[in-house]
Amino acid sequence: MKNKELEVDELITNDNLLDNLTFDEIGDDHLFTGMETPMKADAFVMSDDEKKDKIANLFSQIMDVMGLDLTDDSLKGTPRRVAKMYIDEIFSGLNPANKPKIALFDNKYQYNQMLVEKNITFYSNCEHHFVPIIGKAHVAYISSGRVIGLSKLNRIVQYYAKRPQVQERLTNQIGTDLQEILNTEDVAVVIDAKHLCVSSRGVKDDTSSTVTAFYGGKFNDDEKIRQLQNYIYNQ
């Protein structure tokens, strides 16, 4: 039976990506292919330790191709450090086993206005160039009778940020997951972030930032949006 998986070289050299445009023709144009992070069906067949071994081996090859001396004391541990960082830290959100456990509590205070957790600092990585996205997330919801611990809002943001991302997808993933967890449509997410694929390479614009928003339920009302923006930017 023929192996249907594309070899690495085929994946890299395949020119047909979108509407007959090549990778070079698309260049830095922003692609957003869907709500779900693109994952292979067998993404978790290999154990984390096996993944680290393979990444370390492949990254050492990259370093070797670049001409770096892997016998140098400063460099010889780098492939293993990168592998550990990828699996245990900056891309740990790819594994559903790392999703934070969430407990809900009765809204005994009968607080029925919006609750806003603002300035949640996160670090993600652009899936197009694998360089950092650094930003702040502002999350709001109106209780439908149950509430969530404040730290869990931060943890949900971090979980979805710790994977190769597109900011639009990150915003929507946080928003829709919170709607499901809280059993309410009344959820809003605003993200303001700097992309190092813009500031450290390519156009090299270090002053711009990107803002995305998710508004659900009552947050689609203009007055509620103004109130939320006042909470975020003026208080």
ABEGO torsion letter per residue (X at the ends): XBBABBBAAAAAABABABGGBBAAAAEABBBBAEABBBBBAAAAABBAAAAAAAAAAAAAAAAAAAGBBAABAAAAAAAAAAAAAAAABAAAAABAAABBBBBBBBBAAGBABBBBBBGBBBBBBBAAAGBBBBBBBBBBBBBAGBBBBAAAAAAAAAAAABBBBBAAAAAAAAAAAAAAAAGBABBBBBBBBBBAAAAABEAGBAABBBBBBBBBEAAABAAAAAAAAAAAAAX
